[in-house]
Amino acid sequence: MIDSLSFFYDPIALAIVGGGTLLASAARGPFRDTVNAFRALPVLVRRPFDFGPARAQLARAERVATAKSLLAVDSHLLKDGDVREGVQAVADGATADQVEALLDRLREERLERHAVVQDYWAAAAETAPAMGMVGTLIGLVGMFRAMDDPATIGSAMAIALLATLYGALFANLIAAPVSARLRRLSRAEENERRALVKPFRAFANRETPVKRGLAA
């Protein structure tokens, strides 16, 4: 079985498709987009974002604010970035509307970052078949240039056929599914995060009048 599968391995065809797809996708934006695209891959095996832990962090901050003061909340214990930013805004005297606007801005910025990564993998899915065709053409050129050498013809034909195969497999089994799953996870996270708005507004409404009274 392993010997039969080895016929489907060709390093030259793999380099043409893999390297070409990577270069073409990276060329569409700054290098950091490529770095972020690969850094996002571990997200694929994590559980979807859950509103519960973030809400628990906010509840912890509310308890500390009630028992002591909002200034006593340790921001290092607030692992969620939105909760940390929101609590800091309330501590600075932000109103409910201002906190909601902050959460909306953070959500939009996160969606933009996610969209860049999703577009990178969508571009890779779009490019891979074209790189497979490039590999096919390279293999055919090599084959026609060595018509008098049967051994060379075989290796060139392998490049031509396997490059097309690699391009199709990479596009449809790797890049496109990665892009689609990242998009679904992003939408699910943002839907969950919208549930933070209501408790944050209530939190700000409780804290802001107190601050204003102290200031007066």
Backbone as ProteinMPNN parsed JSONL, in Angstrom:
{"seq_chain_A": "MIDSLSFFYDPIALAIVGGGTLLASAARGPFRDTVNAFRALPVLVRRPFDFGPARAQLARAERVATAKSLLAVDSHLLKDGDVREGVQAVADGATADQVEALLDRLREERLERHAVVQDYWAAAAETAPAMGMVGTLIGLVGMFRAMDDPATIGSAMAIALLATLYGALFANLIAAPVSARLRRLSRAEENERRALVKPFRAFANRETPVKRGLAA", "coords_chain_A": {"N_chain_A": [[0.833, -1.203, 0.0], [1.896, 1.265, 0.879], [3.967, 1.48, -0.964], [2.502, 1.787, -3.304], [1.257, 4.245, -2.842], [3.435, 5.892, -2.874], [3.893, 6.475, -5.51], [2.415, 8.673, -5.958], [3.811, 10.799, -5.071], [5.76, 13.55, -5.726], [8.46, 15.56, -5.531], [9.135, 17.838, -7.043], [6.785, 18.642, -8.372], [5.28, 19.117, -6.103], [6.694, 21.237, -4.966], [6.332, 23.204, -6.913], [3.531, 23.644, -6.869], [2.949, 24.028, -4.087], [4.901, 25.977, -3.285], [4.441, 27.958, -5.242], [1.747, 28.623, -4.785], [1.889, 29.621, -2.173], [3.607, 31.846, -2.519], [2.144, 33.394, -4.37], [-0.187, 33.927, -2.927], [0.853, 35.285, -0.722], [1.84, 37.527, -1.965], [-0.309, 39.171, -2.336], [-0.735, 40.86, -0.238], [0.66, 42.525, 2.718], [3.51, 41.019, 4.397], [2.874, 40.305, 6.979], [0.264, 39.451, 6.864], [0.444, 36.878, 5.84], [1.842, 35.643, 7.933], [-0.051, 35.929, 10.004], [-2.088, 34.387, 8.904], [-1.129, 31.768, 9.103], [-0.727, 31.639, 11.824], [-3.303, 31.56, 12.681], [-4.194, 29.005, 12.317], [-4.194, 27.091, 14.531], [-6.625, 27.734, 15.722], [-8.524, 26.282, 14.442], [-8.788, 23.803, 15.656], [-9.708, 24.34, 18.129], [-12.303, 24.83, 20.586], [-15.378, 26.444, 19.662], [-15.84, 29.981, 20.299], [-17.04, 30.815, 23.508], [-19.531, 32.508, 25.254], [-19.759, 32.344, 27.99], [-17.286, 32.175, 29.762], [-16.219, 34.792, 29.359], [-18.316, 36.358, 30.288], [-18.269, 35.534, 32.932], [-15.864, 36.636, 33.793], [-16.489, 39.362, 33.66], [-18.505, 39.401, 35.591], [-16.98, 38.815, 37.84], [-15.434, 41.134, 38.002], [-17.482, 42.924, 38.552], [-18.275, 42.077, 41.086], [-16.01, 42.654, 42.615], [-15.96, 45.408, 42.283], [-18.286, 46.094, 43.622], [-17.829, 45.18, 46.232], [-15.44, 46.434, 46.95], [-13.907, 48.61, 45.209], [-14.013, 49.827, 41.849], [-11.492, 50.387, 41.019], [-10.02, 48.512, 42.301], [-10.062, 46.246, 40.831], [-8.211, 43.724, 39.339], [-6.653, 43.969, 36.387], [-5.119, 42.076, 35.128], [-6.279, 39.683, 35.655], [-8.367, 39.585, 33.968], [-8.769, 37.949, 31.292], [-9.967, 38.029, 28.797], [-9.875, 40.168, 26.057], [-11.85, 42.074, 25.244], [-13.459, 42.292, 27.524], [-11.571, 43.241, 29.346], [-10.887, 45.742, 28.186], [-13.415, 46.962, 28.244], [-14.042, 47.055, 31.009], [-11.981, 48.704, 31.875], [-12.708, 51.039, 30.545], [-15.122, 51.656, 31.829], [-14.104, 52.09, 34.361], [-12.776, 54.407, 33.853], [-14.82, 56.134, 33.681], [-16.669, 55.916, 31.599], [-19.806, 56.128, 29.905], [-22.833, 54.124, 29.522], [-23.552, 54.103, 26.815], [-21.127, 54.83, 25.64], [-19.496, 52.695, 26.341], [-20.778, 50.636, 24.975], [-20.329, 51.519, 22.359], [-17.566, 51.251, 22.315], [-17.278, 48.436, 22.54], [-18.505, 47.7, 20.161], [-16.697, 48.806, 18.336], [-14.368, 47.332, 18.889], [-15.285, 44.847, 18.126], [-15.723, 45.203, 15.386], [-13.104, 45.742, 14.507], [-11.917, 43.292, 15.092], [-13.353, 41.603, 13.4], [-12.434, 42.586, 10.969], [-9.711, 41.876, 11.074], [-10.014, 39.104, 11.136], [-11.221, 38.73, 8.645], [-9.144, 39.313, 6.878], [-7.429, 37.119, 7.237], [-9.145, 35.04, 6.493], [-9.549, 35.719, 3.815], [-6.991, 35.339, 2.853], [-6.653, 32.523, 2.874], [-8.751, 31.859, 1.205], [-7.807, 33.005, -1.133], [-5.601, 31.369, -1.526], [-6.897, 28.957, -2.067], [-8.03, 29.644, -4.468], [-5.778, 30.07, -6.03], [-4.225, 27.735, -6.057], [-5.15, 25.654, -7.96], [-4.427, 26.958, -10.339], [-1.668, 27.088, -10.063], [-1.217, 24.389, -10.168], [-1.811, 23.939, -12.856], [0.272, 25.401, -13.968], [2.426, 23.807, -13.163], [1.761, 21.542, -14.64], [2.127, 22.471, -17.255], [4.874, 22.995, -17.185], [5.827, 20.403, -16.813], [4.945, 19.227, -19.222], [6.425, 20.676, -21.09], [8.999, 19.834, -20.397], [8.696, 17.155, -21.058], [8.268, 17.148, -23.85], [10.672, 18.178, -24.669], [12.37, 16.115, -24.263], [11.9, 13.893, -25.881], [13.395, 11.895, -26.983], [14.373, 10.477, -24.901], [13.258, 8.073, -23.001], [13.225, 7.649, -20.186], [13.366, 10.184, -19.048], [11.066, 11.282, -20.075], [9.086, 9.956, -18.633], [9.4, 10.939, -15.955], [8.914, 13.655, -16.375], [6.291, 13.593, -17.261], [5.087, 12.684, -14.959], [5.396, 14.901, -13.279], [3.746, 16.687, -14.649], [1.166, 15.522, -14.417], [0.845, 15.092, -11.624], [1.108, 17.639, -10.566], [-1.259, 18.923, -11.314], [-3.034, 17.342, -9.848], [-2.157, 17.841, -7.186], [-2.716, 20.59, -6.998], [-5.537, 20.636, -7.182], [-6.256, 19.078, -4.949], [-5.105, 20.517, -2.8], [-6.497, 22.929, -2.967], [-9.218, 22.186, -2.593], [-9.352, 20.456, -0.408], [-7.874, 21.527, 1.626], [-7.184, 24.489, 1.647], [-9.652, 25.866, 0.924], [-11.567, 24.648, 2.762], [-10.33, 25.485, 5.19], [-10.561, 28.302, 5.045], [-13.386, 28.536, 4.988], [-14.123, 27.374, 7.451], [-12.821, 29.048, 9.307], [-14.256, 31.361, 8.786], [-16.821, 30.637, 9.658], [-16.319, 30.186, 12.391], [-15.554, 32.729, 13.171], [-17.916, 34.224, 12.756], [-19.56, 32.922, 14.604], [-18.245, 33.573, 16.993], [-18.568, 36.379, 17.101], [-21.333, 36.588, 17.255], [-21.718, 35.474, 19.776], [-20.317, 37.315, 21.322], [-21.847, 39.602, 21.174], [-23.65, 39.292, 23.167], [-22.435, 40.346, 25.361], [-22.928, 43.02, 25.497], [-25.322, 43.918, 26.767], [-25.018, 43.19, 29.637], [-22.742, 44.748, 30.127], [-23.646, 47.335, 29.662], [-25.444, 47.572, 31.786], [-23.662, 47.356, 33.885], [-22.051, 49.649, 33.493], [-24.003, 51.616, 33.856], [-24.507, 51.326, 36.562], [-22.062, 52.005, 37.725], [-21.126, 54.484, 36.66], [-22.81, 56.735, 37.514], [-22.089, 56.815, 40.219], [-19.408, 57.558, 40.11], [-19.669, 60.07, 38.994], [-21.021, 61.333, 41.039], [-19.095, 61.294, 43.047], [-17.205, 62.888, 41.865], [-18.501, 65.293, 41.814]], "CA_chain_A": [[0.0, 0.0, 0.0], [2.785, 2.422, 0.952], [4.675, 1.59, -2.235], [1.597, 2.32, -4.321], [1.037, 5.662, -2.565], [4.649, 6.643, -3.191], [3.809, 6.919, -6.892], [1.722, 9.958, -5.987], [4.681, 11.821, -4.487], [6.79, 14.117, -6.594], [8.886, 16.789, -4.848], [9.143, 18.993, -7.942], [5.397, 19.074, -8.526], [4.848, 19.653, -4.815], [7.328, 22.55, -4.794], [5.699, 24.154, -7.828], [2.187, 23.978, -6.399], [3.001, 24.585, -2.738], [5.652, 27.225, -3.279], [3.769, 28.95, -6.072], [0.529, 29.072, -4.097], [2.294, 30.449, -1.039], [4.131, 33.119, -3.01], [1.071, 34.178, -4.985], [-1.098, 34.392, -1.867], [1.575, 36.264, 0.087], [2.06, 38.746, -2.75], [-1.526, 39.984, -2.359], [-0.777, 41.773, 0.905], [1.908, 42.56, 3.476], [3.976, 39.72, 4.89], [2.218, 39.975, 8.249], [-0.966, 38.718, 6.567], [0.832, 35.466, 5.736], [2.148, 35.186, 9.289], [-1.311, 35.807, 10.736], [-2.863, 33.292, 8.331], [-0.646, 30.51, 9.668], [-0.955, 31.673, 13.262], [-4.72, 31.298, 12.943], [-4.531, 27.593, 12.109], [-4.601, 26.378, 15.758], [-8.029, 28.033, 16.054], [-9.381, 25.283, 13.802], [-8.991, 22.64, 16.526], [-10.234, 24.788, 19.409], [-13.758, 24.948, 20.68], [-15.877, 27.787, 19.303], [-15.876, 30.945, 21.401], [-18.192, 30.688, 24.397], [-19.817, 33.735, 25.984], [-19.739, 32.094, 29.432], [-16.085, 32.623, 30.481], [-16.108, 36.251, 29.307], [-19.335, 36.896, 31.203], [-17.816, 35.258, 34.289], [-14.847, 37.631, 34.117], [-17.196, 40.61, 33.933], [-19.186, 39.246, 36.88], [-15.949, 38.924, 38.867], [-15.118, 42.558, 38.131], [-18.628, 43.573, 39.202], [-18.252, 41.746, 42.519], [-14.926, 43.424, 43.233], [-16.378, 46.813, 42.301], [-19.321, 46.259, 44.647], [-17.256, 44.948, 47.552], [-14.36, 47.395, 47.222], [-14.077, 49.681, 44.223], [-13.639, 49.376, 40.507], [-10.046, 50.511, 40.907], [-9.402, 47.334, 42.909], [-10.108, 45.125, 39.885], [-6.91, 43.406, 38.743], [-6.874, 43.769, 34.951], [-4.396, 40.886, 34.681], [-7.164, 38.527, 35.801], [-9.36, 39.648, 32.899], [-8.052, 37.39, 30.141], [-10.624, 38.409, 27.55], [-9.519, 41.541, 25.706], [-13.02, 42.961, 25.238], [-13.857, 42.535, 28.919], [-10.553, 44.1, 29.958], [-11.053, 47.099, 27.651], [-14.682, 47.504, 28.713], [-13.938, 47.367, 32.435], [-11.123, 49.881, 31.996], [-13.49, 52.194, 30.114], [-16.051, 51.987, 32.916], [-13.28, 52.659, 35.434], [-12.427, 55.776, 33.444], [-16.016, 56.957, 33.713], [-17.455, 55.835, 30.369], [-21.232, 55.859, 30.044], [-23.273, 52.878, 28.889], [-23.462, 54.265, 25.357], [-19.717, 54.838, 25.257], [-18.994, 51.321, 26.462], [-21.327, 49.881, 23.853], [-19.597, 51.948, 21.164], [-16.24, 50.623, 22.397], [-17.417, 47.014, 22.217], [-18.786, 47.617, 18.725], [-15.455, 49.085, 17.604], [-13.491, 46.173, 19.056], [-15.843, 43.761, 17.334], [-15.467, 45.502, 13.975], [-11.673, 45.569, 14.264], [-11.634, 41.861, 15.101], [-13.907, 41.071, 12.163], [-11.532, 42.98, 9.882], [-8.53, 41.006, 11.161], [-10.427, 37.757, 10.731], [-11.491, 38.734, 7.208], [-7.86, 39.26, 6.176], [-6.964, 35.732, 7.291], [-10.054, 34.238, 5.67], [-9.277, 36.037, 2.418], [-5.711, 34.724, 2.482], [-6.866, 31.107, 2.552], [-9.603, 31.825, 0.013], [-6.917, 33.278, -2.257], [-4.803, 30.162, -1.742], [-7.766, 27.987, -2.736], [-8.213, 30.108, -5.838], [-4.504, 30.053, -6.742], [-3.63, 26.403, -6.136], [-5.365, 24.985, -9.247], [-3.637, 27.635, -11.374], [-0.29, 26.618, -9.9], [-1.211, 23.029, -10.688], [-1.722, 24.043, -14.306], [1.645, 25.817, -14.272], [3.243, 22.599, -13.052], [1.444, 20.691, -15.778], [2.795, 23.023, -18.441], [6.314, 22.764, -17.028], [6.063, 18.985, -17.073], [4.774, 18.959, -20.645], [7.585, 21.225, -21.794], [10.102, 18.903, -20.168], [8.437, 15.904, -21.77], [8.481, 17.345, -25.289], [12.08, 18.444, -24.918], [13.147, 14.884, -24.056], [11.188, 12.812, -26.553], [14.313, 10.817, -27.326], [14.829, 9.845, -23.656], [12.055, 7.545, -22.335], [13.279, 7.799, -18.726], [13.057, 11.573, -18.746], [9.662, 11.494, -20.416], [8.258, 9.466, -17.525], [9.444, 11.858, -14.811], [8.267, 14.902, -16.77], [4.847, 13.351, -17.279], [4.647, 12.606, -13.563], [5.259, 16.282, -12.814], [2.578, 17.293, -15.298], [-0.086, 14.98, -13.882], [0.737, 15.257, -10.175], [0.91, 19.053, -10.246], [-2.701, 19.163, -11.402], [-3.641, 16.657, -8.707], [-1.842, 18.578, -5.967], [-3.454, 21.851, -6.988], [-6.949, 20.376, -6.891], [-6.387, 18.594, -3.578], [-4.811, 21.593, -1.852], [-7.57, 23.923, -3.012], [-10.524, 21.694, -2.158], [-9.292, 19.709, 0.844], [-7.135, 22.266, 2.656], [-7.347, 25.942, 1.695], [-11.061, 26.271, 0.954], [-12.171, 24.315, 4.055], [-9.779, 26.332, 6.243], [-11.198, 29.606, 4.926], [-14.798, 28.432, 5.359], [-14.251, 27.109, 8.889], [-12.454, 30.276, 10.007], [-15.365, 32.305, 8.638], [-17.907, 30.204, 10.543], [-15.905, 30.414, 13.775], [-15.577, 34.18, 13.404], [-19.317, 34.636, 12.898], [-20.066, 32.384, 15.872], [-17.677, 34.363, 18.086], [-19.181, 37.703, 17.164], [-22.702, 36.423, 17.763], [-21.611, 35.27, 21.217], [-19.819, 38.534, 21.966], [-22.919, 40.597, 21.253], [-24.346, 39.11, 24.442], [-21.748, 41.102, 26.406], [-23.334, 44.425, 25.482], [-26.351, 44.199, 27.783], [-24.47, 43.27, 30.993], [-21.801, 45.861, 30.221], [-24.433, 48.562, 29.811], [-25.942, 47.593, 33.162], [-22.491, 47.614, 34.74], [-21.693, 51.067, 33.35], [-25.06, 52.426, 34.46], [-24.345, 51.272, 38.019], [-20.803, 52.603, 38.165], [-20.886, 55.854, 36.209], [-23.407, 57.751, 38.396], [-21.304, 56.88, 41.445], [-18.202, 58.324, 39.817], [-20.055, 61.46, 38.811], [-21.334, 61.878, 42.354], [-17.844, 61.532, 43.756], [-16.516, 64.018, 41.224], [-19.183, 66.515, 42.227]], "C_chain_A": [[0.868, 1.253, 0.0], [3.525, 2.614, -0.351], [3.776, 2.178, -3.314], [1.335, 3.806, -4.109], [2.259, 6.501, -2.92], [4.652, 7.125, -4.635], [3.151, 8.298, -7.002], [2.542, 11.085, -5.356], [5.714, 12.261, -5.498], [7.216, 15.454, -5.996], [8.859, 18.027, -5.747], [7.735, 19.535, -8.123], [4.881, 19.696, -7.232], [5.425, 21.046, -4.574], [6.679, 23.597, -5.691], [4.346, 24.603, -7.29], [2.233, 24.653, -5.03], [3.711, 25.934, -2.688], [4.974, 28.316, -4.081], [2.525, 29.5, -5.416], [0.87, 29.99, -2.941], [2.773, 31.823, -1.5], [3.022, 33.999, -3.588], [0.111, 34.727, -3.938], [-0.436, 35.473, -1.022], [1.741, 37.585, -0.645], [0.844, 39.66, -2.765], [-1.599, 40.981, -1.208], [0.559, 41.791, 1.609], [2.244, 41.204, 4.069], [3.271, 39.324, 6.182], [0.902, 39.242, 8.018], [-0.686, 37.221, 6.458], [1.113, 34.89, 7.11], [0.862, 34.972, 10.08], [-2.161, 34.653, 10.215], [-2.433, 31.951, 8.907], [-0.801, 30.47, 11.181], [-2.398, 31.338, 13.608], [-5.073, 29.815, 12.863], [-4.882, 26.836, 13.396], [-6.041, 26.625, 16.164], [-8.949, 26.939, 15.518], [-9.688, 24.097, 14.723], [-9.472, 23.051, 17.918], [-11.755, 24.781, 19.393], [-14.192, 26.339, 20.234], [-15.954, 28.684, 20.533], [-17.174, 30.803, 22.186], [-18.336, 31.978, 25.214], [-19.604, 33.565, 27.485], [-18.502, 32.589, 30.158], [-15.917, 34.139, 30.476], [-17.112, 36.894, 30.262], [-18.916, 36.662, 32.655], [-16.738, 36.246, 34.719], [-15.483, 38.978, 34.434], [-17.893, 40.543, 35.285], [-18.187, 39.357, 38.032], [-15.571, 40.389, 39.096], [-16.243, 43.302, 38.836], [-18.628, 43.306, 40.708], [-17.178, 42.541, 43.247], [-15.325, 44.886, 43.341], [-17.413, 47.068, 43.386], [-18.727, 46.146, 46.044], [-16.209, 45.997, 47.924], [-14.566, 48.63, 46.352], [-13.613, 49.15, 42.88], [-12.132, 49.457, 40.3], [-9.324, 49.315, 41.498], [-9.405, 46.126, 41.983], [-8.726, 44.939, 39.253], [-7.114, 43.087, 37.264], [-6.169, 42.53, 34.425], [-5.255, 39.625, 34.794], [-8.25, 38.5, 34.722], [-8.682, 39.216, 31.599], [-8.666, 37.804, 28.811], [-10.36, 39.882, 27.253], [-10.685, 42.491, 25.735], [-13.467, 43.298, 26.652], [-12.862, 43.472, 29.591], [-10.701, 45.551, 29.498], [-12.335, 47.741, 28.179], [-14.635, 47.903, 30.172], [-13.069, 48.6, 32.641], [-11.875, 51.149, 31.588], [-14.462, 52.628, 31.2], [-15.285, 52.619, 34.076], [-12.895, 54.103, 35.129], [-13.64, 56.683, 33.356], [-16.874, 56.912, 32.463], [-18.92, 55.543, 30.68], [-21.578, 54.545, 29.342], [-23.158, 52.959, 27.371], [-22.015, 54.236, 24.882], [-19.113, 53.437, 25.333], [-19.518, 50.47, 25.311], [-20.612, 50.239, 22.551], [-18.2, 51.344, 21.141], [-16.305, 49.157, 22.004], [-17.696, 46.816, 20.729], [-17.516, 47.843, 17.909], [-14.497, 47.912, 17.698], [-13.972, 45.002, 18.206], [-15.571, 43.987, 15.848], [-13.99, 45.321, 13.621], [-11.306, 44.092, 14.209], [-12.163, 41.201, 13.829], [-13.01, 41.391, 10.965], [-10.278, 42.114, 9.885], [-8.868, 39.592, 10.699], [-10.639, 37.682, 9.222], [-10.202, 38.656, 6.402], [-7.338, 37.83, 6.121], [-7.835, 34.837, 6.412], [-9.794, 34.475, 4.185], [-7.963, 35.425, 1.952], [-5.928, 33.276, 2.062], [-7.818, 30.943, 1.37], [-8.773, 32.081, -1.238], [-6.046, 32.064, -2.566], [-5.622, 29.091, -2.456], [-7.983, 28.35, -4.197], [-6.943, 29.924, -6.673], [-3.981, 28.644, -6.979], [-3.912, 25.68, -7.458], [-4.578, 25.626, -10.385], [-2.176, 27.216, -11.292], [-0.155, 25.168, -10.363], [-1.113, 23.015, -12.205], [-0.334, 24.496, -14.747], [2.582, 24.61, -14.208], [2.999, 21.644, -14.204], [2.155, 21.173, -17.041], [4.305, 22.817, -18.376], [6.653, 21.305, -17.332], [5.935, 18.649, -18.544], [5.938, 19.497, -21.471], [8.782, 20.3, -21.634], [9.929, 17.608, -20.933], [8.717, 16.054, -23.254], [9.939, 17.619, -25.631], [12.931, 17.192, -24.794], [12.444, 13.696, -24.702], [12.095, 11.63, -26.905], [14.844, 10.088, -26.094], [13.621, 9.356, -22.87], [12.057, 7.742, -20.824], [12.899, 9.216, -18.316], [11.597, 11.895, -19.036], [8.76, 11.083, -19.263], [8.234, 10.427, -16.345], [8.755, 13.18, -15.138], [6.752, 14.743, -16.805], [4.29, 13.264, -15.864], [4.459, 14.005, -12.975], [3.987, 16.901, -13.368], [1.279, 16.822, -14.659], [-0.248, 15.267, -12.395], [0.559, 16.718, -9.776], [-0.573, 19.415, -10.305], [-3.423, 18.547, -10.215], [-3.394, 17.43, -7.416], [-2.625, 19.886, -5.879], [-4.911, 21.662, -6.619], [-7.147, 19.944, -5.442], [-6.152, 19.718, -2.569], [-5.953, 22.608, -1.8], [-8.826, 23.423, -2.324], [-10.522, 20.945, -0.831], [-8.579, 20.457, 1.96], [-7.549, 23.741, 2.68], [-8.808, 26.38, 1.794], [-11.756, 25.876, 2.258], [-11.643, 25.156, 5.204], [-10.451, 27.706, 6.223], [-12.648, 29.555, 5.401], [-14.966, 28.22, 6.859], [-13.87, 28.338, 9.707], [-13.582, 31.299, 9.938], [-16.528, 31.93, 9.568], [-17.559, 30.471, 12.004], [-15.952, 31.897, 14.119], [-17.003, 34.674, 13.608], [-19.894, 34.162, 14.23], [-19.527, 33.188, 17.055], [-18.359, 35.712, 18.209], [-20.625, 37.634, 17.636], [-22.704, 36.232, 19.277], [-21.236, 36.57, 21.923], [-20.896, 39.62, 22.049], [-23.682, 40.482, 22.572], [-23.666, 39.855, 25.58], [-22.267, 42.529, 26.524], [-24.306, 44.729, 26.617], [-25.774, 44.223, 29.197], [-23.458, 44.396, 31.163], [-22.547, 47.187, 30.375], [-24.961, 48.684, 31.25], [-24.811, 47.911, 34.137], [-22.119, 49.093, 34.702], [-22.736, 51.97, 34.0], [-24.964, 52.438, 35.992], [-23.134, 52.069, 38.49], [-20.672, 54.077, 37.823], [-21.552, 56.911, 37.098], [-22.623, 57.922, 39.694], [-20.081, 57.744, 41.243], [-18.537, 59.806, 39.677], [-20.375, 62.123, 40.16], [-20.094, 62.186, 43.148], [-17.133, 62.736, 43.193], [-17.157, 65.324, 41.646], [-18.828, 66.867, 43.68]], "O_chain_A": [[0.626, 2.187, -0.765], [3.705, 3.741, -0.812], [4.226, 2.971, -4.141], [1.204, 4.554, -5.077], [2.133, 7.686, -3.231], [5.346, 8.09, -4.957], [3.308, 8.997, -8.004], [2.035, 12.184, -5.135], [6.45, 11.446, -6.055], [6.417, 16.39, -5.956], [8.594, 19.133, -5.276], [7.512, 20.743, -8.039], [4.139, 20.678, -7.258], [4.744, 21.927, -4.049], [6.496, 24.743, -5.282], [4.048, 25.797, -7.259], [1.637, 25.712, -4.83], [3.198, 26.902, -2.128], [4.933, 29.471, -3.656], [2.266, 30.702, -5.475], [0.222, 31.018, -2.745], [2.385, 32.844, -0.93], [2.971, 35.2, -3.324], [-0.352, 35.863, -4.049], [-1.074, 36.456, -0.647], [1.78, 38.645, -0.019], [0.955, 40.817, -3.171], [-2.456, 41.864, -1.217], [1.503, 41.143, 1.157], [1.373, 40.348, 4.224], [3.091, 38.136, 6.451], [0.463, 38.485, 8.884], [-1.474, 36.398, 6.922], [0.68, 33.782, 7.425], [0.703, 33.951, 10.748], [-2.874, 34.009, 10.985], [-3.273, 31.09, 9.172], [-0.985, 29.4, 11.761], [-2.68, 30.88, 14.715], [-6.151, 29.416, 13.303], [-5.791, 26.007, 13.37], [-6.627, 25.811, 16.879], [-10.023, 26.698, 16.069], [-10.731, 23.459, 14.585], [-9.626, 22.199, 18.793], [-12.394, 24.734, 18.342], [-13.452, 27.307, 20.41], [-16.111, 28.208, 21.658], [-18.257, 30.687, 21.613], [-17.364, 32.467, 25.791], [-19.301, 34.535, 28.18], [-18.638, 33.367, 31.102], [-15.514, 34.715, 31.487], [-16.79, 37.858, 30.957], [-19.18, 37.501, 33.516], [-16.699, 36.653, 35.88], [-15.065, 39.66, 35.37], [-17.878, 41.513, 36.043], [-18.503, 39.925, 39.078], [-15.408, 40.829, 40.234], [-15.989, 44.209, 39.629], [-18.94, 44.191, 41.504], [-17.399, 43.039, 44.351], [-15.068, 45.534, 44.355], [-17.421, 48.134, 44.002], [-19.076, 46.918, 46.937], [-16.11, 46.398, 49.083], [-15.293, 49.557, 46.709], [-12.907, 48.145, 42.8], [-11.56, 48.702, 39.514], [-8.14, 49.115, 41.229], [-8.817, 45.095, 42.309], [-8.15, 45.878, 38.703], [-7.684, 42.05, 36.926], [-6.563, 41.984, 33.395], [-4.999, 38.626, 34.121], [-8.965, 37.508, 34.58], [-8.092, 40.036, 30.896], [-7.961, 37.918, 27.809], [-10.595, 40.742, 28.102], [-10.54, 43.619, 26.205], [-13.811, 44.442, 26.948], [-13.253, 44.386, 30.316], [-10.649, 46.476, 30.309], [-12.344, 48.923, 28.523], [-15.129, 48.968, 30.542], [-13.377, 49.447, 33.479], [-11.708, 52.203, 32.202], [-14.613, 53.82, 31.466], [-15.761, 53.568, 34.699], [-12.712, 54.914, 36.036], [-13.522, 57.857, 33.003], [-17.727, 57.779, 32.275], [-19.229, 54.798, 31.61], [-20.744, 53.94, 28.669], [-22.723, 52.009, 26.72], [-21.718, 53.672, 23.829], [-18.313, 53.051, 24.481], [-18.776, 49.671, 24.74], [-20.323, 49.362, 21.735], [-17.7, 50.969, 20.081], [-15.481, 48.685, 21.221], [-17.185, 45.881, 20.112], [-17.282, 47.16, 16.912], [-13.879, 47.533, 16.704], [-13.17, 44.261, 17.638], [-15.224, 43.046, 15.134], [-13.666, 44.802, 12.552], [-10.487, 43.68, 13.388], [-11.5, 40.341, 13.249], [-12.849, 40.57, 10.063], [-9.828, 41.666, 8.831], [-8.103, 38.966, 9.965], [-10.279, 36.688, 8.591], [-10.164, 38.007, 5.357], [-6.86, 37.38, 5.08], [-7.329, 33.985, 5.681], [-9.818, 33.535, 3.39], [-7.832, 35.036, 0.791], [-5.442, 32.851, 1.014], [-7.697, 29.981, 0.613], [-8.997, 31.461, -2.277], [-5.783, 31.764, -3.73], [-5.115, 28.4, -3.339], [-8.104, 27.475, -5.054], [-7.015, 29.656, -7.872], [-3.353, 28.387, -8.006], [-2.977, 25.13, -8.041], [-4.115, 24.933, -11.29], [-1.522, 27.013, -12.314], [0.886, 24.768, -10.884], [-0.416, 22.179, -12.778], [0.18, 24.039, -15.768], [3.422, 24.416, -15.087], [3.931, 21.005, -14.692], [2.713, 20.377, -17.796], [4.94, 22.504, -19.383], [7.633, 21.01, -18.015], [6.728, 17.868, -19.069], [6.383, 18.861, -22.427], [9.493, 20.014, -22.597], [10.906, 17.025, -21.404], [9.34, 15.18, -23.857], [10.391, 17.332, -26.74], [14.1, 17.203, -25.18], [12.401, 12.611, -24.123], [11.623, 10.51, -27.1], [15.67, 9.183, -26.217], [13.012, 10.138, -22.141], [11.003, 7.978, -20.234], [12.182, 9.41, -17.334], [10.971, 12.683, -18.327], [7.787, 11.77, -18.949], [7.169, 10.703, -15.792], [8.089, 13.763, -14.282], [6.018, 15.654, -16.423], [3.174, 13.707, -15.595], [3.487, 14.264, -12.264], [3.24, 17.559, -12.644], [0.39, 17.629, -14.389], [-1.332, 15.638, -11.944], [-0.071, 17.009, -8.759], [-1.077, 20.132, -9.44], [-4.322, 19.163, -9.643], [-4.321, 17.649, -6.636], [-3.134, 20.245, -4.817], [-5.463, 22.433, -5.834], [-8.087, 20.384, -4.781], [-6.901, 19.859, -1.602], [-6.327, 23.083, -0.728], [-9.439, 24.157, -1.549], [-11.567, 20.809, -0.194], [-8.67, 20.063, 3.123], [-8.194, 24.189, 3.628], [-9.157, 27.182, 2.661], [-12.477, 26.699, 2.822], [-12.402, 25.514, 6.104], [-10.863, 28.212, 7.267], [-13.089, 30.437, 6.138], [-15.849, 28.816, 7.475], [-14.529, 28.641, 10.701], [-13.837, 32.017, 10.904], [-17.142, 32.8, 10.186], [-18.406, 30.93, 12.771], [-16.341, 32.274, 15.224], [-17.27, 35.451, 14.524], [-20.62, 34.895, 14.902], [-20.258, 33.455, 18.009], [-18.693, 36.139, 19.314], [-21.091, 38.529, 18.342], [-23.571, 36.754, 19.977], [-21.769, 36.886, 22.987], [-20.834, 40.475, 22.933], [-24.285, 41.45, 23.036], [-24.247, 39.991, 26.657], [-22.063, 43.178, 27.55], [-24.12, 45.703, 27.348], [-26.011, 45.193, 29.917], [-23.337, 44.945, 32.259], [-22.123, 48.057, 31.135], [-24.926, 49.76, 31.847], [-25.001, 48.654, 35.1], [-21.899, 49.714, 35.742], [-22.391, 52.974, 34.623], [-25.299, 53.433, 36.635], [-23.18, 52.728, 39.529], [-20.151, 54.847, 38.629], [-20.908, 57.912, 37.414], [-22.502, 59.033, 40.211], [-19.747, 58.567, 42.095], [-17.811, 60.676, 40.159], [-20.056, 63.289, 40.394], [-20.023, 63.2, 43.842], [-16.531, 63.518, 43.929], [-16.478, 66.336, 41.818], [-19.309, 67.869, 44.208]]}, "name": "protein", "num_of_chains": 1, "seq": "MIDSLSFFYDPIALAIVGGGTLLASAARGPFRDTVNAFRALPVLVRRPFDFGPARAQLARAERVATAKSLLAVDSHLLKDGDVREGVQAVADGATADQVEALLDRLREERLERHAVVQDYWAAAAETAPAMGMVGTLIGLVGMFRAMDDPATIGSAMAIALLATLYGALFANLIAAPVSARLRRLSRAEENERRALVKPFRAFANRETPVKRGLAA"}
